């Protein structure tokens, strides 16, 4: 189970929606996760994959959000924490 699935279940259960930006090498896995969740009945506007590179991720951080769930390197996590604060 990837980080996306671990964070998605609790978020959806409490009524949140998930905008998922998979890492550069996991784009197909991200789309497969979306397909499986949608086939299982999760509405398409509740789990939304956002495919792109680091600039896409940075643009997402500039939006008002209540929380960020991140799995990845310490270097990227440090950049996310700085950009989100």
Long-range contacts (C-beta under 8 A, 24 or more apart in sequence): 2-26, 2-29, 2-33, 2-71, 3-69, 3-70, 3-71, 4-30, 4-33, 4-71, 5-33, 6-71, 7-69, 7-71, 8-33, 8-37, 8-47, 11-69, 12-42, 12-46, 12-47, 16-66, 17-45, 17-46, 17-47, 17-48, 18-46, 18-47, 18-48, 19-48, 19-50, 19-60, 20-47, 20-48, 20-49, 20-50, 21-49, 21-50, 21-51, 21-52, 21-56, 21-57, 21-60, 22-49, 22-51, 23-72, 24-53, 24-54, 27-51, 58-83
